[in-house]
Amino acid sequence: MTETHSAEVRGDSGEATARLVASRVLDVPDFPKPGVVFKDLMPLFADGEAFREVIDGIVAYHGRDTFDTVVGIEARGFVVAAAIAYAAGVGVVPVRKAGKLPRAAYAASYELEYGEATLEVHQDAFTAGHRVLVVDDVLATGGTAAATLDLVERAGGTIAGFTVLLELSFLGGRQRLAPRPVHALLTV
């Protein structure tokens, strides 16, 4: 495992934030399959001071009064969403893998880099016009994010923003989500 470092770090919240995130990301080769380099953000989550700085930065970037709920995408997005929701004093809603929610849910299927997946959100998760900040750990091809943003809108929410801790720009997720804005703390 190696840390994700670059002489030229960049991110939508500035170089200092990008460097902070980069210093707490580990590259895990050949996970979950050979040839894939997994970006492990657990060291960032485990560092209380760094994690607080990242969460406070996300809330400051969007503004406390611009969203009513935070959506976290399964599973690491739950960690980020819960912390942002707590810091902003708003609620949190999970977008889960198929079959994990107990009530009526909307579903969206999408292509992964290595297969297909389905996500779900409760049909009653939002009231009409509810402003929703969607967060996840990593933006890769954008399939998961696009499915989630569509689910939020189908359930009555209005997208207030979309933030990721790490964007893998070489996979084109930001372009796939256009014209929706993407806020990435670190872009590699």
C-alpha contacts under 8 A as a table, 3 or more apart, distances in Angstrom:
res1	aa1	res2	aa2	distance
1	M	26	L	6.15
1	M	27	D	5.33
1	M	28	V	4.98
1	M	29	P	6.90
2	T	26	L	5.37
2	T	27	D	5.09
2	T	28	V	7.12
3	E	22	A	7.38
3	E	23	S	6.55
3	E	24	R	7.05
3	E	25	V	5.63
3	E	26	L	4.36
3	E	27	D	5.86
4	T	22	A	5.37
4	T	23	S	6.60
4	T	24	R	7.70
4	T	25	V	5.50
4	T	26	L	5.84
4	T	27	D	6.22
5	H	9	V	7.67
5	H	22	A	5.75
5	H	23	S	6.62
6	S	9	V	5.58
6	S	22	A	7.96
9	V	15	E	6.31
9	V	18	A	6.04
9	V	19	R	6.25
9	V	22	A	7.77
9	V	186	L	7.18
9	V	187	T	7.30
9	V	188	V	7.38
10	R	14	G	6.62
10	R	15	E	5.51
10	R	18	A	5.66
10	R	19	R	7.86
10	R	185	L	7.91
10	R	186	L	5.84
10	R	187	T	5.70
10	R	188	V	7.50
11	G	14	G	5.45
11	G	15	E	6.37
11	G	17	T	7.39
11	G	18	A	5.27
11	G	184	A	5.77
11	G	185	L	4.76
11	G	186	L	4.36
11	G	187	T	5.30
12	D	183	H	5.79
12	D	184	A	5.48
12	D	185	L	5.63
12	D	186	L	7.28
13	S	17	T	6.20
13	S	18	A	7.23
13	S	57	G	7.81
13	S	61	Y	7.48
13	S	183	H	7.82
13	S	184	A	7.47
13	S	185	L	5.72
14	G	17	T	5.77
14	G	18	A	6.30
14	G	185	L	7.71
15	E	18	A	4.97
15	E	19	R	6.00
16	A	19	R	5.16
16	A	20	L	6.21
17	T	20	L	5.01
17	T	21	V	6.31
17	T	54	V	7.25
17	T	185	L	6.44
17	T	186	L	7.54
18	A	21	V	5.29
18	A	22	A	6.05
18	A	185	L	5.50
18	A	186	L	4.58
18	A	187	T	7.64
19	R	22	A	4.96
19	R	23	S	6.00
19	R	186	L	7.68
20	L	23	S	5.30
20	L	24	R	6.72
20	L	50	A	7.17
21	V	24	R	5.34
21	V	25	V	6.50
21	V	44	L	6.92
21	V	54	V	7.90
21	V	165	L	7.37
21	V	166	L	7.93
21	V	185	L	7.22
21	V	186	L	6.48
22	A	25	V	5.42
22	A	186	L	6.89
24	R	41	L	6.70
24	R	42	M	7.99
24	R	43	P	5.34
24	R	44	L	4.86
25	V	39	K	6.32
25	V	40	D	5.57
25	V	41	L	5.01
25	V	42	M	7.52
25	V	43	P	6.47
25	V	44	L	6.71
26	L	39	K	5.84
26	L	40	D	5.01
26	L	41	L	6.77
26	L	43	P	7.53
27	D	37	V	6.05
27	D	38	F	5.70
27	D	39	K	4.98
27	D	40	D	6.21
28	V	31	F	6.30
28	V	37	V	5.46
28	V	38	F	4.93
28	V	39	K	6.42
28	V	40	D	6.88
29	P	34	P	7.63
29	P	35	G	7.15
29	P	36	V	6.21
29	P	37	V	4.37
29	P	38	F	6.26
30	D	33	K	5.14
30	D	34	P	4.09
30	D	35	G	5.12
30	D	36	V	4.91
30	D	37	V	5.69
30	D	38	F	7.35
31	F	34	P	6.36
31	F	35	G	7.71
31	F	36	V	5.66
31	F	37	V	6.11
31	F	38	F	5.56
32	P	36	V	6.72
32	P	38	F	7.08
33	K	36	V	5.88
40	D	43	P	7.37
41	L	44	L	5.38
41	L	45	F	6.57
41	L	137	D	7.63
42	M	45	F	4.95
42	M	46	A	6.02
43	P	46	A	5.04
43	P	47	D	6.29
44	L	47	D	5.36
44	L	48	G	7.98
44	L	50	A	6.52
44	L	51	F	5.90
45	F	48	G	6.96
45	F	50	A	7.94
45	F	51	F	5.61
46	A	51	F	7.48
47	D	50	A	5.46
47	D	51	F	5.89
48	G	51	F	5.12
48	G	52	R	6.00
49	E	52	R	5.23
49	E	53	E	6.28
50	A	53	E	5.08
50	A	54	V	6.25
51	F	54	V	5.13
51	F	55	I	6.16
52	R	55	I	5.15
52	R	56	D	5.95
53	E	56	D	5.21
53	E	57	G	5.98
54	V	57	G	5.03
54	V	58	I	6.29
55	I	58	I	5.16
55	I	59	V	6.34
55	I	80	V	7.40
55	I	83	A	6.72
55	I	84	I	5.80
55	I	87	A	7.66
56	D	59	V	5.18
56	D	60	A	6.07
56	D	84	I	7.61
56	D	87	A	7.25
57	G	60	A	5.04
57	G	61	Y	5.98
58	I	61	Y	5.06
58	I	62	H	6.38
58	I	84	I	7.52
58	I	163	T	7.73
59	V	62	H	5.44
59	V	63	G	5.60
59	V	64	R	6.03
59	V	84	I	6.57
59	V	87	A	7.49
59	V	88	A	6.76
60	A	63	G	4.97
60	A	64	R	6.96
62	H	66	T	6.52
62	H	161	G	7.39
63	G	66	T	5.60
63	G	67	F	7.93
64	R	67	F	6.78
64	R	88	A	5.58
65	D	68	D	7.65
66	T	131	R	7.14
66	T	160	A	6.71
67	F	70	V	7.42
67	F	130	H	7.89
67	F	131	R	4.76
67	F	132	V	5.44
67	F	133	L	5.97
67	F	160	A	6.02
68	D	90	V	5.85
68	D	91	G	7.03
68	D	130	H	6.37
68	D	131	R	5.17
68	D	132	V	6.03
68	D	133	L	7.83
69	T	85	A	6.94
69	T	90	V	5.55
69	T	91	G	4.86
69	T	92	V	5.51
69	T	93	V	7.08
69	T	130	H	7.59
69	T	131	R	6.58
69	T	132	V	5.05
69	T	133	L	6.34
70	V	81	A	5.70
70	V	82	A	7.62
70	V	84	I	7.23
70	V	85	A	5.86
70	V	90	V	7.34
70	V	91	G	6.35
70	V	92	V	4.76
70	V	93	V	6.23
70	V	132	V	5.68
70	V	133	L	4.78
70	V	134	V	5.81
70	V	135	V	7.25
71	V	78	F	7.83
71	V	81	A	6.08
71	V	92	V	5.76
71	V	93	V	4.78
71	V	94	P	5.65
71	V	95	V	6.76
71	V	132	V	6.78
71	V	133	L	6.14
71	V	134	V	4.67
71	V	135	V	6.17
72	G	75	A	7.72
72	G	76	R	7.89
72	G	77	G	4.44
72	G	78	F	4.54
72	G	79	V	7.61
72	G	80	V	6.99
72	G	81	A	4.83
72	G	82	A	7.57
72	G	92	V	7.34
72	G	93	V	6.46
72	G	94	P	5.12
72	G	95	V	6.11
72	G	134	V	6.20
72	G	135	V	5.32
72	G	136	D	6.06
73	I	76	R	7.10
73	I	77	G	4.59
73	I	78	F	6.10
73	I	94	P	6.22
73	I	95	V	4.99
73	I	96	R	6.67
73	I	134	V	7.80
73	I	135	V	6.74
73	I	136	D	5.61
73	I	148	T	7.45
74	E	77	G	5.65
74	E	78	F	6.09
74	E	94	P	7.01
74	E	95	V	6.07
74	E	96	R	5.35
74	E	97	K	6.82
75	A	78	F	5.53
75	A	79	V	7.60
75	A	96	R	7.78
76	R	79	V	5.46
76	R	80	V	6.97
76	R	136	D	6.84
76	R	137	D	6.02
77	G	80	V	5.21
77	G	81	A	5.93
77	G	135	V	5.99
77	G	136	D	4.11
77	G	137	D	5.43
78	F	81	A	5.09
78	F	82	A	5.95
78	F	94	P	6.62
78	F	136	D	7.71
79	V	82	A	5.52
79	V	83	A	6.43
80	V	83	A	5.34
80	V	84	I	6.24
80	V	135	V	6.94
80	V	136	D	6.99
80	V	137	D	7.37
81	A	84	I	5.17
81	A	85	A	5.99
81	A	92	V	6.50
81	A	134	V	7.83
81	A	135	V	6.13
81	A	136	D	7.69
82	A	85	A	5.12
82	A	86	Y	6.11
82	A	92	V	6.05
83	A	86	Y	5.18
83	A	87	A	6.15
84	I	87	A	5.07
84	I	88	A	6.05
85	A	88	A	5.18
85	A	89	G	5.75
85	A	90	V	4.91
85	A	91	G	5.63
85	A	92	V	5.86
86	Y	89	G	5.09
86	Y	90	V	6.45
86	Y	91	G	7.63
93	V	125	A	7.03
94	P	121	V	6.99
95	V	119	L	6.47
95	V	120	E	5.65
95	V	121	V	5.07
95	V	148	T	7.07
96	R	100	K	6.27
96	R	101	L	7.01
96	R	119	L	5.45
96	R	120	E	5.29
96	R	121	V	6.55
97	K	100	K	6.13
97	K	117	A	7.67
97	K	118	T	5.98
97	K	119	L	4.58
97	K	120	E	6.12
98	A	101	L	7.58
98	A	107	A	7.39
98	A	118	T	5.49
98	A	119	L	5.34
98	A	120	E	5.77
99	G	102	P	7.88
99	G	120	E	7.93
101	L	104	A	7.84
101	L	105	A	7.22
101	L	120	E	7.46
101	L	121	V	7.46
101	L	122	H	7.08
103	R	122	H	6.41
104	A	122	H	5.88
104	A	123	Q	5.90
105	A	120	E	5.94
105	A	121	V	5.26
105	A	122	H	4.14
105	A	123	Q	4.77
106	Y	120	E	5.46
106	Y	121	V	5.56
106	Y	122	H	6.31
106	Y	123	Q	5.75
106	Y	151	L	6.65
106	Y	154	R	7.54
106	Y	155	A	7.24
107	A	118	T	6.58
107	A	119	L	5.61
107	A	120	E	4.41
107	A	121	V	6.84
107	A	151	L	7.05
108	A	118	T	5.46
108	A	119	L	5.44
108	A	120	E	6.51
108	A	147	A	5.76
108	A	148	T	7.73
108	A	150	D	7.96
108	A	151	L	6.78
109	S	116	E	7.10
109	S	117	A	5.60
109	S	118	T	4.11
109	S	119	L	6.43
109	S	147	A	7.03
110	Y	116	E	5.77
110	Y	117	A	5.66
110	Y	118	T	6.36
110	Y	143	G	5.95
110	Y	144	T	6.97
110	Y	147	A	6.67
111	E	114	Y	7.86
111	E	115	G	6.03
111	E	116	E	4.45
111	E	117	A	6.44
111	E	143	G	6.28
112	L	115	G	4.93
112	L	116	E	5.17
112	L	117	A	6.72
112	L	141	T	7.92
112	L	143	G	6.65
112	L	144	T	7.77
113	E	141	T	7.49
119	L	147	A	7.32
119	L	148	T	7.28
120	E	151	L	7.33
121	V	125	A	7.04
121	V	151	L	6.70
121	V	152	V	7.53
121	V	155	A	7.68
122	H	125	A	5.18
122	H	155	A	7.53
123	Q	126	F	7.75
123	Q	155	A	5.35
124	D	127	T	7.24
124	D	155	A	6.70
125	A	155	A	6.66
126	F	130	H	5.88
126	F	152	V	7.98
126	F	155	A	6.23
126	F	156	G	5.73
126	F	157	G	5.54
127	T	130	H	5.46
127	T	155	A	7.94
127	T	156	G	5.82
127	T	157	G	6.62
128	A	156	G	4.72
128	A	157	G	6.01
128	A	158	T	7.84
129	G	156	G	6.46
129	G	157	G	5.50
129	G	158	T	5.43
130	H	156	G	7.06
130	H	157	G	4.78
130	H	158	T	5.67
131	R	157	G	6.05
131	R	158	T	4.88
131	R	159	I	5.94
131	R	160	A	5.35
132	V	152	V	7.76
132	V	157	G	6.20
132	V	158	T	5.84
132	V	159	I	5.01
132	V	160	A	5.12
132	V	161	G	6.99
133	L	159	I	6.28
133	L	160	A	5.17
133	L	161	G	4.81
133	L	162	F	5.91
133	L	163	T	7.73
134	V	149	L	7.47
134	V	159	I	7.44
134	V	160	A	7.86
134	V	161	G	6.20
134	V	162	F	4.78
134	V	163	T	6.43
135	V	162	F	5.74
135	V	163	T	4.85
135	V	164	V	5.68
136	D	139	L	7.41
136	D	163	T	6.62
136	D	164	V	4.96
136	D	165	L	6.99
137	D	164	V	5.18
137	D	165	L	5.04
137	D	166	L	6.24
138	V	164	V	5.64
138	V	165	L	6.03
138	V	166	L	4.75
138	V	167	E	5.66
138	V	168	L	7.37
139	L	142	G	5.98
139	L	145	A	7.35
139	L	164	V	6.34
139	L	166	L	6.34
139	L	167	E	4.68
139	L	168	L	6.10
139	L	173	G	6.15
139	L	174	R	7.79
140	A	143	G	7.95
140	A	167	E	6.36
140	A	168	L	5.21
140	A	169	S	7.21
140	A	171	L	5.52
140	A	172	G	6.99
140	A	173	G	5.39
141	T	144	T	7.97
141	T	171	L	5.05
141	T	172	G	5.51
141	T	173	G	4.15
141	T	174	R	7.95
141	T	176	R	7.39
142	G	145	A	5.14
142	G	146	A	5.89
142	G	172	G	7.27
142	G	173	G	3.95
142	G	174	R	6.80
142	G	176	R	6.05
142	G	177	L	6.53
143	G	146	A	5.23
143	G	147	A	6.17
143	G	173	G	7.51
144	T	147	A	5.26
144	T	148	T	6.18
145	A	148	T	5.07
145	A	149	L	6.10
145	A	177	L	7.78
146	A	149	L	5.22
146	A	150	D	6.17
146	A	176	R	7.89
146	A	177	L	6.29
147	A	150	D	5.21
147	A	151	L	6.16
148	T	151	L	4.98
148	T	152	V	6.22
149	L	152	V	5.24
149	L	153	E	6.43
149	L	159	I	7.14
150	D	153	E	5.21
150	D	154	R	6.12
151	L	154	R	5.00
151	L	155	A	6.14
152	V	155	A	5.18
152	V	156	G	6.53
152	V	157	G	5.22
152	V	158	T	7.21
152	V	159	I	7.39
153	E	156	G	5.13
153	E	157	G	4.86
153	E	158	T	5.95
153	E	159	I	7.19
154	R	157	G	7.29
159	I	162	F	7.65
161	G	181	P	7.13
161	G	182	V	7.47
161	G	183	H	7.81
162	F	181	P	6.93
162	F	182	V	5.50
162	F	183	H	6.11
163	T	182	V	6.09
163	T	183	H	4.58
163	T	184	A	5.74
163	T	185	L	7.82
164	V	167	E	6.73
164	V	182	V	7.78
164	V	183	H	6.36
164	V	184	A	4.92
164	V	185	L	6.57
165	L	184	A	5.64
165	L	185	L	4.96
165	L	186	L	6.14
166	L	184	A	5.91
166	L	185	L	6.09
166	L	186	L	4.82
166	L	187	T	5.83
166	L	188	V	7.57
167	E	173	G	7.92
167	E	184	A	5.92
167	E	185	L	7.82
167	E	186	L	6.17
167	E	187	T	4.63
167	E	188	V	6.26
168	L	171	L	5.92
168	L	172	G	7.62
168	L	173	G	7.69
168	L	187	T	6.14
168	L	188	V	5.32
169	S	172	G	5.53
169	S	173	G	6.85
169	S	174	R	7.26
169	S	187	T	6.30
169	S	188	V	5.89
170	F	188	V	7.68
172	G	175	Q	5.42
172	G	176	R	6.38
173	G	176	R	5.03
173	G	177	L	6.32
174	R	177	L	5.24
174	R	178	A	6.35
174	R	182	V	6.43
175	Q	178	A	5.19
175	Q	179	P	7.95
177	L	180	R	5.63
177	L	181	P	7.65
177	L	182	V	7.84
178	A	181	P	6.75
184	A	187	T	6.32
